[in-house]
């Protein structure tokens, strides 16, 4: 089993997206569902961290990013074989320019 960890950037993304869904879109139920869907998909990585594909838009980086599509969002994560850990890096809306977002 791999350890699951969320980087601060991922926590910030989840919080920002959930607040947007809840407050700006006026749908707190959908915001809770968003968080629940993210957690379910990420928790599956503990037993199968390679079940989702490499995110090829980021292949020229030092780390290999993988991606999970959750509703309209992309969850980016990396697998550390030495530590037997999965690190969730970001949760970004699928319509954003993800490589550009990560550089900022």
N, C-alpha and C positions, 0 to 999 in steps of 0.2 A: 504494500500500500504506500502511496505517495502522500506526503504532507501537503495540504492546501494552504496557501498564504495569499493574502490580498495586499498588494502594494498600496501605499497611501494614495497614489494617483487613481487606482481602481476604486477605492472607497469614495474619493471625491467625485469621480464620474458617476457612480451609482447614486450617491446622494443628490447630486445636481440633476440628474435625469429623473429621479423619483420626485423631487420637488417640482420640477417642471410639469410632469404629468399630473401630479396632485393639485398644484396651485394654479399654474397657467392654463392647463387644459381642464381643470376642475373635476378631475377624476381620481380621487384617492384610492378607489378600489383597483383601478388599473395600475396605479403606482405600486401598491402592495403586490399585485400579480407580477409586475415587472421584476421586482426584487426577488420574489419567490422563484420565478423562472430562471433567473441568473443563478441563484443558489443551487437549484436542482441540477442544472447542466454542469456547473463547476464541480459540485460534489461528486459527480460521476467520474471526474478525472482522477480521483484518488486510486481507483482500481484500473483505469485505462487512459493514461495521459496522452497517448498517441492516437486516440480515436477520432480526433478532428484534424483537418488538413493544415499543412504549413501555409502561412499567409504569404504568398509569393510577391506581393507588392513590397515586402520588407526583407527580401532575401539578401540584400547587400549590407546587412548589419552584422555585428559581431555575434548576436544571439539569433536563434531560430524561433521566430514567433509562429504560434499556431492560432487558429481562430475558431470561435464558436459563433454561429448565428443564433441569436435569441430574439425572436420577434423582429423588430426593426433595428436591432442593435448588434454590434460586433464585439465579442469579448476576446481580447488578445491576451495570450498567456505564453509563458516559456516553461520548459521542463528542464530541471537540473538533475541529471542522472546521478552525479556524485552525492548530492544531498537527498536524493529520492524525494524531490519537492516540485510542486507546480506553483508558479507565481502568476497570479492574475495581475496584469499590468494596466490595462485600460478597458473601459466599456464605453464605446463610441457609437453614436447613431450612424446607421449604415449609409446615409446620404452625405455624410461629411467626407471631406478629402482626408482620409485617414493618415497617409504618409505625411501630409502637410501638417495635420493636427499634432502628430507625434514630434515633429521637429520644433514646434513652438513651445 
